[in-house]
Amino acid sequence: FLFRITELSDDLATMVVSRAQVLKEERELASNQAWARVVPGAELEGTVKSIRDFGVFVDLGGVDGMVHISELSHRIGVRPTQVVKVGDVVRAKVIEADRAKNRISLSVKALEPDPWAEVSGRFPAGAQFEGVIARATEFGLFVELLPGVDGLIHVSQLPPGMKLDDASLQPGSPVRGWVRECDLDRRRLSLTLREVATSNPWEDVATRYPV
């Protein structure tokens, strides 16, 4: 090990050394080198150091950064422990770096493909869908169609006579139905369990149903 000499007798017979000072200097050097790389927009690799309910702390090699739960995954409602574990090596993008406050904010999600990029092609209005019920609310059910892509089945779009507490509509249950509306700008998918028309049903109504 390396030590720093802190006291030395005049006859050189005895000395006092410090390992702590060397470690402190090494930490400061590593921190300075790390901060030189930590700038907004940089993509860095680090090791998961600890996991909390609100996010994950990542060792960047001299400094720690935090990935908030909202920046951990495109998936909605997942816990940090479902995404990473202590010791995992992750790649993240720096979204904020404030050395005065010793705060580094990271995003793993920013380096992943946007799951909504393929939504318009896979889930246009009128298309059928298959998914898993992710969670229930008083106004409807959220269905996970893809990791990071949820759609809403409003309570008004349940089959006649079916209620939200139906045994087949519990979280984790598979479900299939139709897409009512796809709004990419607001990232919203409106779903229904009632079959929807793919064309205007009134176009030839006079021919099919004359007086």
N, C-alpha and C positions, 0 to 999 in steps of 0.2 A: 504494500500500500504506500501511497504518497502521504507525507506529513508536512506541515508547516512548522518550522522552528519558531517558538514564541519567546523562549528564554534560554540563555546560554551563559554558563558560569565563566568567570574570567580565566580559570585554568583549563577550560574546555572539558572538565571531568564530567559534568552533568548538564543536561538540557531538558527543557520542557517542550513537547511537541503537541500539535493539534491536528487531529484528523478532521474534526468538524469544520475548521476553516477551509481546508482543501475541498471538502464536499460542497460547502457554500459557494466557493469560487467556481467550482465545476457547474453547479446549478445555475449560477448567474450567467456563465458563458453559454450554457445550453439554451437558457432563456433568451439571451440576446440573439443567438443564431436562429432560434425558432421564430422570434418576432420579426426577423428580417424576411422570413418566408410567409408570415401570416398577414396577408393583405386581402381586402375584399375582392372576391372573384377567383382567388387562388384555389386550386384543387389539391388537397393534401391527404396523405394516408396517416392513420393513427390507430391506436389500440384502445378498445373499450376498457375504461378504468373502473367505472362504477355505473350502476343503473338506479334511477329513481323513478317515481311515478310520473313525474313531469318531464323526464328526458334522460339523456345519456351523457356522461362525461367521458371525453376522449383525450388520451395522452398523445400530444402531437410531437413528442420528443423534446421536452424542455418546458412546455406550457400545456395547460389543459384548455380544451374548448368544450362547449356544451351544444348538443343537438336536442332542441326542444322536441317534445313528442309530436308537434304539428309538422316538424321538418324531418321526421324519421322515415315516414313511408307515405305513399299515396293512399294506402288503405285507410279507411275511416273506422275509428273505434277500437283500434288494436292497442295493446299494451306494449311498452318498450321491451319487456321480457319475451314477447312473441316475435320480435324482430331480430334482436341481437342478444348475445350473452357476454359476460366479462371475459376478456382475452381475445375477442374477435378483432380482426383487422378490418377497418372500414375505410372507405374513401368518401370524403366529404368536401363540400364547397364552402368557403368562408363567406358569410353574408354580413358579418360585422366584426370589426377588430378595434378595440379601444384599450390601448395599453395603460392609459391613465387610470382607468377603472379595472384593469386587469380582466377584461371580459372579451371572450371570443365566442361568437355565435356561428354554428355550423349547420349545414343542411345536407343530409344524405339523399333526400327526396329530389333535390335539384339536379342530381346527376343521373337519375333514373328516367327512362322514357315516360313521356306523359301518356297515361292510359286513355285519356280522352281523345288522343289523336286518331284512334281507329273507331271511335264511337259512331260517327256519322255513317260510316260504311257498314257497320255491323248491326246498328239499331235504328234504322230509319222508321218514321211513323208508319204503322201498319205491320211491321215485322213481328215475328214471334220471338220470345225470349225464354231462356231458362236460367234460373239463378237460385240463390239461397237467401232466405229471410235473415237479415242481419239484426234488425231491431224493430220493436213495435212502439208506436206512439199513440196518443189519443185520437189523432187524425188520420192514421194510416200505417203502412208498413214500408220499411226501407229494405230493398232487395239488392244484394251484391251480385252484379252481373259479371264484372271483371274485378281483379284486385285494384281498388282505388276508384271504381265506378259503381255508384249506387243509384238506383231508381226508386221512385215513390209510387206505391199503390195507395191512392187516396181511399178512404173508407167508402166513398160513393162508388168506387170502381170494383167492389167485391161482387161476386155473383149474388143474385137476389136471394135473400134469406140467410146469407152467411154473415157472421159477425167477426170482429177482430180477435175474439177469444176462442175462435174455432181451433180444435186440436190440430188441424192440418196447417195452421198458420203460425205456429210457434217459432221463435228464433232458432235457426239451424235447419229448418224444414226446407226441402226443395220445392220450388214453385215454378210454374210456367204460365205464360199469358201473352199479351200483345203490347206493343209500344204505342202509346197514344200521341206523344209529342216528344221531340228531341230538340232541346234548346242548348246549342253549344256555347253561345255567348254567356249564358248564366250557368252553364254546366248543370243542366237539369234534365232528367228523364222522367216523363210521366208515363206510368204503366197502368195496365188494367187487366183484370181477369175476365172481362167480358169481350168477346170477339168484336173487333172493330172493322169497319168497312175500309177497303183500300182504294175505293173510288167513290164518286158522288152518287149515292143511291137514288137521287131525284132526277138524274139525267133523262132516263127513258120511262119515268113513272107514268106519263100520259099514255104511252103505247102499251105498257104492261097492265095498267089498271084504268081502262077507259070508263067513262061514266056509264 
